[in-house]
């Protein structure tokens, strides 16, 4: 890194230096190592680089520290870099001419660009250098503009032009002062994550092209928004992106269809640090509008309206149609930012070919009915979303083209995993296909005459059913009066009880009956404690909370550890976290496994 940083000394343009530094800092963004989360890797490498640059005592190290002080991802690392800069500056090292302008950017304007389909939003933010001298005419023009809080979309003043969705008006007096623009693409079909970002210095050409496209294309949209609104959109998209890249630290409020490798493989990592720096320069929105929340009764009402319409009258299987439309609405509410009525060719493809195969278990009749139900939904919802007839036709064309790949892409998990449909329904009452592997690991005893005859007794979605399954897993039967785990799937592989007694009490054939009774009581208490711990673990695996729990189990299984050994390691980590006062103790211990 220090050798690469020598090239910074020859640069003259601060924007070029910022882009180069951002590429360097993005080299390990989102990367993880065995036993270390992406956040830990970023912290160790980032702070190690700061220490190494300070110890190098070279102009290249000083330039690198200057960049981290301006573009560092956390305030702690930026402060460490500033301290290193002071230490090297005291030794008389000269700073490059662009150092004083790193991160010194003032927002000029913000825009939202896209189309009426609404698949993606390009958030365009223009900036100028904060330390550039302003000429008197520009100061006079600025003095004639409304003060902060008025005409900016903030509460207490009239909305700014375009803040409520009106087209932007060209010729704003401050546009000519912008020296560069940051463009960030928010992909709504992937759950609202940041798909791409880049920087350009050709601001005038960019805005002229966007306005020209919006003027000649009836489907194009280009509006001006307040810089505060732009920050709200970028912060929300970055949170979702970081959650996908890090693998999640909790149950997200909005599901996503994005994959980690897709985000790390593009150009986003090279602009990530600069994007965050520019986002911090934007003002905060006064009262950001919350994302729409669709409750269960709201979704049921929308589904009923559709099923009662003339468009849905042609659907022959009403039960399969009801189930299919529930999935369509769930995708629009949970992935598409609370917009179930939005339809587009790309959304149709993302729903059929990406989201359904990864997350939903369909019955055979539902799989056959889904294309027909989705076609009726497009014809019903498209006009309500405001799409013209040609746009609705384009979405229908995408649907018919996707039917063939859908039948090839969607595989029945019951067939591919060798499970019966009854077992799949037990494990996935919520239809969450991503939960199947971890729930199979938590409850491996799924088939058998006993479970078939008493299906309600062994329902893993209820506490009573989970306990019954785990008792069967531990003892080989629901109730074992001796309290001796002997199931081959128990936490210790069946070594507790008689095996432990044989190991510790060999040669005591003539022990007294009271001693044997005391030993049985001790075995029963140990077995109940083990069962209770396993029950807590199984409940967390069922819910996937925290996500690091199943990730740790997968790492141990990949190393060749047996299931009982993995269960014991996870339970030990949970017990150690319970004794700790740190709220993140469990996640930290799981990342160490």
Secondary structure in CASP SS format (residue, H / E / C, confidence):
PFRMAT SS
TARGET T0000
AUTHOR 0000-0000-0000
METHOD secondary structure of the structure
MODEL  1
X C 1.00
X H 1.00
X H 1.00
X H 1.00
X H 1.00
X H 1.00
X H 1.00
X H 1.00
X H 1.00
X H 1.00
X C 1.00
X C 1.00
X C 1.00
X H 1.00
X H 1.00
X H 1.00
X H 1.00
X H 1.00
X H 1.00
X H 1.00
X H 1.00
X H 1.00
X H 1.00
X H 1.00
X H 1.00
X H 1.00
X H 1.00
X H 1.00
X C 1.00
X C 1.00
X C 1.00
X C 1.00
X E 1.00
X C 1.00
X C 1.00
X E 1.00
X C 1.00
X H 1.00
X H 1.00
X H 1.00
X H 1.00
X H 1.00
X H 1.00
X H 1.00
X H 1.00
X H 1.00
X H 1.00
X H 1.00
X H 1.00
X H 1.00
X H 1.00
X H 1.00
X H 1.00
X H 1.00
X H 1.00
X H 1.00
X C 1.00
X C 1.00
X H 1.00
X H 1.00
X H 1.00
X H 1.00
X H 1.00
X H 1.00
X H 1.00
X H 1.00
X H 1.00
X H 1.00
X H 1.00
X H 1.00
X H 1.00
X C 1.00
X C 1.00
X C 1.00
X H 1.00
X H 1.00
X H 1.00
X H 1.00
X H 1.00
X H 1.00
X H 1.00
X H 1.00
X H 1.00
X H 1.00
X H 1.00
X H 1.00
X H 1.00
X H 1.00
X H 1.00
X C 1.00
X C 1.00
X C 1.00
X C 1.00
X C 1.00
X C 1.00
X C 1.00
X C 1.00
X C 1.00
X H 1.00
X H 1.00
X H 1.00
X C 1.00
X C 1.00
X C 1.00
X E 1.00
X E 1.00
X E 1.00
X E 1.00
X E 1.00
X E 1.00
X E 1.00
X E 1.00
X E 1.00
X E 1.00
X E 1.00
X C 1.00
X C 1.00
X C 1.00
X C 1.00
X E 1.00
X E 1.00
X E 1.00
X E 1.00
X E 1.00
X E 1.00
X E 1.00
X E 1.00
X E 1.00
X E 1.00
X C 1.00
X C 1.00
X C 1.00
X C 1.00
X C 1.00
X C 1.00
X H 1.00
X H 1.00
X H 1.00
X H 1.00
X H 1.00
X H 1.00
X H 1.00
X H 1.00
X H 1.00
X C 1.00
X C 1.00
X C 1.00
X C 1.00
X C 1.00
X C 1.00
X C 1.00
X C 1.00
X C 1.00
X C 1.00
X C 1.00
X C 1.00
X C 1.00
X C 1.00
X C 1.00
X C 1.00
X C 1.00
X C 1.00
X C 1.00
X C 1.00
X C 1.00
X C 1.00
X E 1.00
X C 1.00
X C 1.00
X C 1.00
X C 1.00
X C 1.00
X C 1.00
X C 1.00
X H 1.00
X H 1.00
X H 1.00
X C 1.00
X C 1.00
X E 1.00
X E 1.00
X E 1.00
X E 1.00
X E 1.00
X E 1.00
X E 1.00
X E 1.00
X H 1.00
X H 1.00
X H 1.00
X C 1.00
X C 1.00
X E 1.00
X E 1.00
X E 1.00
X E 1.00
X E 1.00
X E 1.00
X E 1.00
X E 1.00
X C 1.00
X C 1.00
X H 1.00
X H 1.00
X H 1.00
X H 1.00
X H 1.00
X H 1.00
X H 1.00
X H 1.00
X H 1.00
X H 1.00
X H 1.00
X H 1.00
X H 1.00
X H 1.00
X C 1.00
X C 1.00
X C 1.00
X E 1.00
X E 1.00
X E 1.00
X E 1.00
X E 1.00
X E 1.00
X C 1.00
X H 1.00
X H 1.00
X H 1.00
X H 1.00
X H 1.00
X H 1.00
X H 1.00
X H 1.00
X H 1.00
X H 1.00
X H 1.00
X H 1.00
X H 1.00
X H 1.00
X H 1.00
X H 1.00
X H 1.00
X H 1.00
X H 1.00
X H 1.00
X C 1.00
X C 1.00
X C 1.00
X C 1.00
X C 1.00
X C 1.00
X C 1.00
X C 1.00
X C 1.00
X C 1.00
X C 1.00
X C 1.00
X C 1.00
X H 1.00
X H 1.00
X H 1.00
X H 1.00
X H 1.00
X C 1.00
X C 1.00
X C 1.00
X H 1.00
X H 1.00
X H 1.00
X H 1.00
X H 1.00
X H 1.00
X H 1.00
X H 1.00
X H 1.00
X H 1.00
X H 1.00
X H 1.00
X H 1.00
X H 1.00
X C 1.00
X C 1.00
X C 1.00
X C 1.00
X C 1.00
X C 1.00
X C 1.00
X C 1.00
X C 1.00
X C 1.00
X C 1.00
X C 1.00
X C 1.00
X C 1.00
X H 1.00
X H 1.00
X H 1.00
X H 1.00
X H 1.00
X H 1.00
X H 1.00
X H 1.00
X H 1.00
X H 1.00
X H 1.00
X H 1.00
X C 1.00
X C 1.00
X C 1.00
X H 1.00
X H 1.00
X H 1.00
X H 1.00
X C 1.00
X C 1.00
X C 1.00
X H 1.00
X H 1.00
X H 1.00
X H 1.00
X H 1.00
X H 1.00
X H 1.00
X H 1.00
X H 1.00
X H 1.00
X H 1.00
X H 1.00
X H 1.00
X H 1.00
X H 1.00
X H 1.00
X H 1.00
X C 1.00
X C 1.00
X C 1.00
X C 1.00
X C 1.00
X C 1.00
X C 1.00
X C 1.00
X C 1.00
X C 1.00
X H 1.00
X H 1.00
X H 1.00
X H 1.00
X H 1.00
X H 1.00
X H 1.00
X H 1.00
X H 1.00
X H 1.00
X H 1.00
X H 1.00
X H 1.00
X H 1.00
X H 1.00
X C 1.00
X C 1.00
X C 1.00
X C 1.00
X H 1.00
X H 1.00
X H 1.00
X H 1.00
X H 1.00
X H 1.00
X H 1.00
X H 1.00
X H 1.00
X H 1.00
X H 1.00
X H 1.00
X H 1.00
X H 1.00
X H 1.00
X H 1.00
X H 1.00
X H 1.00
X H 1.00
X H 1.00
X H 1.00
X H 1.00
X C 1.00
X C 1.00
X C 1.00
X H 1.00
X H 1.00
X H 1.00
X H 1.00
X H 1.00
X H 1.00
X H 1.00
X H 1.00
X H 1.00
X H 1.00
X H 1.00
X H 1.00
X H 1.00
X H 1.00
X H 1.00
X H 1.00
X H 1.00
X H 1.00
X H 1.00
X H 1.00
X H 1.00
X C 1.00
X C 1.00
X C 1.00
X H 1.00
X H 1.00
X H 1.00
X H 1.00
X C 1.00
X C 1.00
X C 1.00
X C 1.00
X H 1.00
X H 1.00
X H 1.00
X H 1.00
X H 1.00
X H 1.00
X H 1.00
X C 1.00
X C 1.00
X C 1.00
X C 1.00
X C 1.00
X H 1.00
X H 1.00
X H 1.00
X H 1.00
X H 1.00
X H 1.00
X H 1.00
X H 1.00
X H 1.00
X H 1.00
X C 1.00
X C 1.00
X C 1.00
X C 1.00
X C 1.00
X C 1.00
X H 1.00
X H 1.00
X H 1.00
X H 1.00
X H 1.00
X C 1.00
X H 1.00
X H 1.00
X H 1.00
X H 1.00
X C 1.00
X C 1.00
X C 1.00
X C 1.00
X H 1.00
X H 1.00
X H 1.00
X H 1.00
X H 1.00
X H 1.00
X H 1.00
X H 1.00
X H 1.00
X H 1.00
X H 1.00
X H 1.00
X H 1.00
X C 1.00
X C 1.00
X C 1.00
X C 1.00
X C 1.00
X C 1.00
X C 1.00
X C 1.00
X C 1.00
X C 1.00
X C 1.00
X C 1.00
X C 1.00
X C 1.00
X C 1.00
X C 1.00
X C 1.00
X C 1.00
X C 1.00
X C 1.00
X C 1.00
X C 1.00
X H 1.00
X H 1.00
X H 1.00
X H 1.00
X H 1.00
X H 1.00
X H 1.00
X C 1.00
X C 1.00
X C 1.00
X C 1.00
X C 1.00
X C 1.00
X C 1.00
X C 1.00
X H 1.00
X H 1.00
X H 1.00
X H 1.00
X H 1.00
X H 1.00
X H 1.00
X H 1.00
X H 1.00
X H 1.00
X H 1.00
X H 1.00
X H 1.00
X H 1.00
X H 1.00
X H 1.00
X H 1.00
X H 1.00
X H 1.00
X H 1.00
X H 1.00
X H 1.00
X H 1.00
X H 1.00
X H 1.00
X H 1.00
X H 1.00
X H 1.00
X H 1.00
X H 1.00
X H 1.00
X C 1.00
X C 1.00
X C 1.00
X H 1.00
X H 1.00
X H 1.00
X H 1.00
X H 1.00
X H 1.00
X H 1.00
X H 1.00
X H 1.00
X H 1.00
X H 1.00
X H 1.00
X C 1.00
X C 1.00
X C 1.00
X C 1.00
X H 1.00
X H 1.00
X H 1.00
X H 1.00
X H 1.00
X H 1.00
X H 1.00
X H 1.00
X H 1.00
X H 1.00
X H 1.00
X H 1.00
X H 1.00
X H 1.00
X H 1.00
X H 1.00
X C 1.00
X C 1.00
X C 1.00
X C 1.00
X C 1.00
X C 1.00
X H 1.00
X H 1.00
X H 1.00
X H 1.00
X H 1.00
X H 1.00
X H 1.00
X H 1.00
X C 1.00
END
